[in-house]
Amino acid sequence: MTEMSQEMQGKIMQFQQIQQQVQVIAQQKYQIDMQVTEIEKTIEELDKLKKGATIYKSVGTILVKNDDKDGLKKELEEKKETLEIRIKTLANQEKTLREMHQNLQKELTEALQKEKA
């Protein structure tokens, strides 16, 4: 009975850890989604600018004048692409963790029912 309880405690801890990991990944996905949205809006605004308009790029805590609109746009599109790949990776991790979470929940439920019987 004591061994089963220790095993159950271990599974409950693992269950909670997986739950926390899922939450962390969901938060990371949200933050990256926000970055992608911001980049999309920035690209839209760049497209609206007339030729020869003054453009500034944020570098750390300062703004630097940038005369290469096309280069800046390409840089933003590459960053967006990288972030979208990161989102897909996080989504796959989240899916795997959710499956592990569900399987562990099923195991715990079955084990608890057996202990009650």
C-alpha positions in Angstrom: 0.0 0.0 0.0 2.9 2.4 0.9 4.7 1.6 -2.4 1.5 2.3 -4.4 1.1 5.6 -2.5 4.7 6.6 -3.3 4.1 5.7 -6.9 0.9 7.6 -7.0 2.6 10.6 -5.4 5.3 10.5 -8.1 2.7 10.3 -10.9 0.7 13.2 -9.3 3.9 15.3 -9.2 4.6 14.4 -12.8 1.0 15.3 -13.7 1.4 18.7 -12.1 4.8 19.3 -13.8 3.3 18.5 -17.2 0.4 20.8 -16.5 2.8 23.6 -15.7 4.8 22.9 -18.8 1.7 23.1 -21.0 0.9 26.5 -19.4 4.4 27.8 -20.0 4.3 26.7 -23.7 0.8 28.3 -24.1 2.2 31.6 -22.7 5.2 31.4 -25.0 3.0 30.8 -28.0 0.8 33.7 -27.1 3.8 36.1 -26.8 5.2 34.9 -30.1 1.8 35.3 -31.7 1.7 38.9 -30.5 5.2 39.5 -32.0 4.0 38.1 -35.3 1.0 40.4 -35.3 3.2 43.3 -34.6 5.5 42.5 -37.4 2.6 42.1 -39.8 1.3 45.5 -38.9 4.7 47.0 -39.3 5.1 45.4 -42.8 1.6 46.8 -43.7 2.7 50.3 -42.6 6.0 50.0 -44.5 4.0 49.2 -47.6 1.9 52.3 -47.2 4.9 54.6 -47.0 5.7 56.7 -50.1 9.1 56.3 -51.8 11.7 58.4 -50.0 9.9 58.5 -46.7 12.1 58.6 -43.6 12.2 55.2 -41.8 13.7 54.5 -38.4 14.6 51.1 -37.0 14.7 50.3 -33.3 18.1 49.0 -32.3 18.1 48.3 -28.6 17.0 51.5 -26.8 17.7 53.9 -29.7 16.1 54.6 -33.1 18.5 54.5 -36.1 17.6 56.0 -39.5 17.2 53.3 -42.2 17.2 54.2 -45.9 16.7 50.6 -47.1 12.9 50.0 -47.0 13.1 46.8 -49.0 15.9 45.4 -46.8 14.0 46.3 -43.7 10.9 44.7 -45.0 12.8 41.5 -46.0 14.4 41.4 -42.5 10.9 41.7 -40.9 9.5 38.9 -43.1 12.4 36.6 -42.2 11.9 37.3 -38.5 8.2 36.6 -39.0 9.0 33.3 -40.7 11.3 32.3 -37.9 8.7 33.1 -35.3 6.0 31.1 -37.2 8.4 28.1 -37.2 8.8 28.6 -33.5 5.1 28.7 -33.0 4.7 25.4 -34.9 7.4 23.8 -32.8 5.7 25.0 -29.6 2.4 23.7 -30.9 3.9 20.2 -31.4 5.5 20.3 -27.9 2.1 21.4 -26.5 0.3 18.6 -28.3 2.8 16.0 -27.0 2.5 17.2 -23.5 -1.3 17.4 -23.6 -1.3 13.7 -24.7 1.1 12.8 -21.9 -1.1 14.7 -19.5 -4.3 12.9 -20.6 -2.6 9.5 -20.4 -1.3 10.2 -17.0 -4.7 11.5 -15.9 -6.3 8.3 -17.1 -3.7 6.2 -15.2 -4.2 8.2 -12.0 -8.0 7.9 -12.3 -7.8 4.1 -12.8 -5.3 3.7 -10.0 -7.4 5.7 -7.6 -10.5 3.6 -8.5 -8.5 0.4 -7.8 -7.4 1.8 -4.4 -11.0 2.6 -3.5 -12.2 -0.9 -4.4 
